[in-house]
Amino acid sequence: QITLKESGPTLVKPTQTLTLTCTFSGFSLSTSGVGVGWIRQPPGKALEWLALIYWNDDKRYSPSLKSRLTITKDTSKNQVVLTMTNMDPVDTATYYCAHSFLHSGWAFDYWGQGTLVTVSS
Amino acid sequence: AIWMTQSPSLLSASTGDRVTISCRMSQGISSYLAWYQQKPGKAPELLIYAASTLQSGVPSRFSGSGSGTDFTLTISCLQSEDFATYYCQQYYSFPYTFGQGTKLEIK
């Protein structure tokens, strides 16, 4: 079965860089038609899509955050890493990674449990 | 970016009721729309993709319809476990966008 799990710091200071790792099992990111995305959710607010990486290393970013985001994959480790620079208190949110698959129409069919990141000095 | 208007933001209903949630797009997206359910403290779960295709394991009381700019999620006979927040999401073009959510509460 497909599982994903996010890991990283729970607290970062303003201006610091956040690095989150999504470790997954049950699929390979070298398989055609597979992608892994990042989505975040500030406390009490709606979901916001951040970035997506495909099996062929194609990458897509939210335009409003593009200058601050980098998404990479390590197929051998079954991991996807998201870095976000210049963190601000408004970036406080639960960050989710999720699996996306051509045969599910590219919707996010499996999600990690999420990790709450707080930005505060 | 494609903007979406999800309504209502809050919906009060009783067990056994039939409810509908709407999502309207700022431009046509064919059928590239998904619906998710989220319970407090949990990750969203995919209910429907391609506007009307039920994700494996999702009860048949959930259904989706629409194409182009107007979409609807219907729950035909509310069960206690259905009280949650629901989101629509378009994946027709980047940036992907989510609706603002509909909180379904017990009347």
Boltz contact constraints between the chains, C-beta under 6 A:
constraints:
  - contact:
      token1: [A, 46]
      token2: [B, 98]
      max_distance: 6.0
  - contact:
      token1: [A, 46]
      token2: [B, 100]
      max_distance: 6.0
  - contact:
      token1: [A, 46]
      token2: [B, 101]
      max_distance: 6.0
  - contact:
      token1: [A, 47]
      token2: [B, 87]
      max_distance: 6.0
  - contact:
      token1: [A, 47]
      token2: [B, 98]
      max_distance: 6.0
  - contact:
      token1: [A, 49]
      token2: [B, 96]
      max_distance: 6.0
  - contact:
      token1: [A, 60]
      token2: [B, 94]
      max_distance: 6.0
  - contact:
      token1: [A, 62]
      token2: [B, 95]
      max_distance: 6.0
  - contact:
      token1: [A, 63]
      token2: [B, 95]
      max_distance: 6.0
  - contact:
      token1: [A, 96]
      token2: [B, 43]
      max_distance: 6.0
  - contact:
      token1: [A, 104]
      token2: [B, 49]
      max_distance: 6.0
  - contact:
      token1: [A, 105]
      token2: [B, 49]
      max_distance: 6.0
  - contact:
      token1: [A, 105]
      token2: [B, 50]
      max_distance: 6.0
  - contact:
      token1: [A, 106]
      token2: [B, 91]
      max_distance: 6.0
  - contact:
      token1: [A, 107]
      token2: [B, 34]
      max_distance: 6.0
  - contact:
      token1: [A, 107]
      token2: [B, 46]
      max_distance: 6.0
  - contact:
      token1: [A, 107]
      token2: [B, 49]
      max_distance: 6.0
  - contact:
      token1: [A, 109]
      token2: [B, 46]
      max_distance: 6.0
  - contact:
      token1: [A, 111]
      token2: [B, 43]
      max_distance: 6.0
  - contact:
      token1: [A, 111]
      token2: [B, 44]
      max_distance: 6.0
  - contact:
      token1: [A, 113]
      token2: [B, 43]
      max_distance: 6.0
  - contact:
      token1: [A, 114]
      token2: [B, 43]
      max_distance: 6.0
